[in-house]
Every structure is written in structure tokens, then in C-alpha cells.
Amino acid sequence: MSTNVAHPKWKTMKLSVFKKVFKNDTNILRVTYVIFLISIISYAFMSTAYKYRDNADIIIKSYEKRDSIIKEGVYSLKLQNPEFEQLKELYNMIAKIKEPYLYIAHTYTAFNYSFIIFFTIFSIISGILGFLILKKGWDNSDDYYLKASFLIVFFFSTLFGVLPKVFVTKENIKNNLVSYNYFNGLQLDIYDLARDNKGYFESENPASLDSLNTEILSITEGIKVNQNLYFDIHVDKVPTEIKPLK
């Protein structure tokens, strides 16, 4: 039976590095500055993304109002037959199935807008900071905070430029909205059938009910085929190298 015990020399090495970094107030201020800047940027990005999500909730509420009107139209009918009961069950099933599509599209949209905004802002800032450093040259510049700011801003600029490609945000938004709208269409088809706009219930003959059952079967098949969620991630989009600024 063996236990993993850290080597004394390794402990001494880590302690010496820690002491070297924090041996004076200047290094402490520098480390604090880096941590503070990264924290502020991360917080600002997440706040922006969630702000977009909150604003998009207004649109979602309008969708919910529309759905409630259609549902009320379906449930206000008092038909007593198996076909109508099946239509109501399908309507409820679709209502549950389509919710994740809107949620995923909603989330991807909020983050996609944030990626674009922050990529633009940080690209401009990194260009300005890079110009200031190039005037003196990296090795000739003694301004630690200018260098640290440039490296952090350049890192986040690259990150915000790469992430939309990694998460394939535009494709995910489009695919989920297409599926959401498709299920909305199925619900409208159910509403149309439930209101007997094609006269299936009014005819009350076997041929009409057979046609109605065929349409119900078509809706069921549509649900089976089109209920895949989209949240693809393409890691191959990550660049293998980052070229320095010229």
C-alpha cells in the first residue's frame, strides 16, 4: 500500500516561488491588479450576457401569450370523441417539447451578442495599447501595468473572437429557432383540426374520421422526426497558434 507524499524539495521550491512573488508590496500590487482586471472583465461579460437574456424575456412572454390564446381556443371546445382527445394530448406534448428550443436559442443569442460586443471593444483597446507599447518597444518599456493590460486585453479579445466559432453560436441559434417554429406550426395545425375547419367532425362519417386520423398520424410522425436539440460544439475551430501583432 503506497501513499502519495509530496517531496520536501518540491514543497521548499513552491514556498520559495511564493515568497519571491510576494516579497514586496510592488509584486503584491501587480498580482492584485491582474486578478482585479480579469475579474472585472469576466463580471462585465456575464452581466452583459444576462442583461440580454432579461431583455429577451419580453419576447418570450409575447410568445407565451400567443400560445395561451391558441390553447384556450383548443380547450374551449367540448367535443367528446377519441380523435379530439388525442389532438389535445398532442398539443400538450408539443408545448413541452418546444420549450427547450426557445431556451437554447435564447441563451445562445444572448452570449453571441456579448461575444461580438466584447470582441469589438477589446480589439480596439488592444490595438491602442499595442500602439503605445510599440512606440518604445516591448523590451524598452518599463511600464508593467501597460504590458499586463495589453496581454490581458489581447487574450480576451482573442477569446471572444474564438468562442463563437467553438460553440457555433449562429448555427445553434438558427437550428433551434427553426425547430421551435416548426412545432409552433404543428400546434397551429392541431388548432385548425380541433376547430374543425376542414369539416372532419361535422361530417361524422368513417371516411372523414379516417382522413382526420391520417392527419393526426402525420403530426405524430413530425414530432418523432424533429425533436433533436441543437447545442453543437466544434473544438476543431480553436486556432492551434496565435500570431503576434505586426
N, C-alpha and C positions, 0 to 999 in steps of 0.2 A: 504494500500500500504506500503510494507516494503522495506527498503534498507539495503544492507549488508555493515555494517561499522565495520572495524577492531577494536577489543577491545584494549584499551590503554595499558593494561598489556602485550598483545601479541606484540604490537609494541615495548614496552620497552624491552621485552625479546629478540626479534630479534636484536635490536640495541646493547644490552649488549653482545650477542654472537659475533656479527660483531666486536665490539671493542676488545673483548677478543682475537679473532683470529689475528687481525691486530694491537695489542697493541704495538708490537715492530718490529724491522727490521727482526729479525730471522724468525718470523712467516710469514712475507710477502715473504721472500726469499723461504721458504718452499712451500707455496702455489704457488708461481710463478714457482718453479721447477716442481711441479706436473703437472700444466697446460701446461708448456712448453714440458715436456716429452710426455704427452698424445697427444698434438698437433703434435709433430714431428712424432710419430708413426702413427697416423691417416693419416698425409700427405704422409708419405713414402709408406703406404699401397695403398692409392688411386693412387699415382703416378705410382707405380708398376703395378697395375691393368690396368691403361690406357695405360701404355707403352706396355703391352702385346696386348692390343686391337689395338694399332697402328701397331705393327709388324704383326698382323693377317690380317690387311688390304691388305697386299701384296698378300695373298692367295685369298682374296675376289676379288681383281682386276683380278686375273687369271681366276676365275670363270666367272666374267663379260665378259672377252674377249671371253671365250668359248661360252657363251650364245649369244653374238653378232654375232659370226660366224654362229651358228645354226639358229638364227633369220634371218640373211641375206640370208641363204640358202632357208628358207621357203618363204620369201617375194620376192625373185628374180624370182619366178615362176609367170607366167602370165595366170594362169587358170581362166576361167570365169564360175564358177558353184557354187551353194549354199554350197555344201559339202566342197569345198576348202575355202570358206569364213568362214565357221564355224570352220574349223581347225585353221585358223589364229586367230579367236576370242578366241578359247580355249587356244592357245599358249600364247596370251597376258594376259589372265586371270590367267593362271598358273604362269607366270612370276611375277605377283603382289602377288599371294598367297604365293609363296615360299620365298619371301624376309624376312618376319618376322622370319621364322625358322632359317635362317642363322644368322640373327642379334642376336636372343636369344642365340643360341648355341655359337656364337662368344663371347657374353658378359659373359655367364656362364663359358666358358673356361678360359677367362682372369682372372676372380675372383677366379676360382678354383685353378689355378696355384699360384696365390698370396696367397691364404689361406694356401696352402701346404708349400710354401717357408717361410712365416712368422711364421707358426706354428712350423716348424723345428728350425728356428733361435731362436725364443723366448723360446722354450722348453729347448734348450741348455743354453741360458743365464739365465733362471730361475733356472736351475739346478746348475749353477756356483754360482749365488747369494745365493741360498738356502744353498749351502755347506759353504759359507763364514759366513752366519748367524748362522748355526748350530754349528760352531766351538766355538762360545761364548754363544750361546743360545739367543733366542729372547728377553727375559726379561733382560739379562745381556748386550745386545748390545745397545750402546748409539748413534750409527750412524743412524740418521734419514734418510739421503739420501739413505743409503744402504737398509733400510727397505722399504722406499717408492718405490725405484726402483724395489725391489723384488715383492712387491704387484702389482705394475702396470704391470710388465713383466709377472707375473703369470696370471693376469687377461686376458691380451691379448693373452697369449699362450692358455688359456682355450677357449677364444672367437674364435680364429682362428681354433681351433680344433673342435668346436661345429658347427660353421656356415655352413660348407659343408654338414653336416648331416641335418641341419634345412632346407636348401634350396635344398637339394637333387641334388647337382650340377652334379654328374656323370650321374644320370638318365635323368635329363633335357637335358644335352648335347647330350646324346645318342638318346633320343626320337626325339629331334628337328633335328638332323642330318639325322636320318632315314627318317623323313618326307621330309626333303629338298631333299635328294637323290631320294626319291620316285617321287616327282614332276619333278625332272630332267629327270627321266626315262619316265614320261608321255610326256615331251617335245620332247624327242628323238623319241618316238612312233609317235608323230604328224609329226615330221620331216620325218620319214620313210614313213608315209602315204602321206604327201604332195609331196614328191619326186616320188611318185607312184612306189615305189619299189615292191609293190605287184600287180601292173598292174590293179588296180581298175579303174583309169581314162582312161587308154589306151583301155580297153575293150569296154567302152561306152555301156554297156548293163544293163538292170534293175537289173539283178542278182548281178552283180559286185557292183553297187551302193548300193544295199541293204546290201551287206557284208560290204561295207565301212561305211554305216550309223550305222551298228551294232557295229563296232569298235569305231566310234565316241561316240555312246551311252555308251560304256564301259568306255571310257576316262572320260566322264561326270560323270558317277556313281563313278568312282575312286576319282574325285575331291570332290564330296559330302561327301564321307565316310572318307576321310583322311585329312581334313582341320582343325583339332583341334590343337591349340597351346599348348605347354607344358611349364608351369612355376609353378610347384608344390612347395608348402612349407609345410613341415611336422613339426609342432610345437611340436609334441609328441617326437621328437628326442632330445629336450632340456633336459639335465640332471636335476633332481629335487634337487640334492645336489652335492656339490663339496668337495671331500675328501681332507684333508690336506696332505702335503707331509710327508712321513715317514722318 
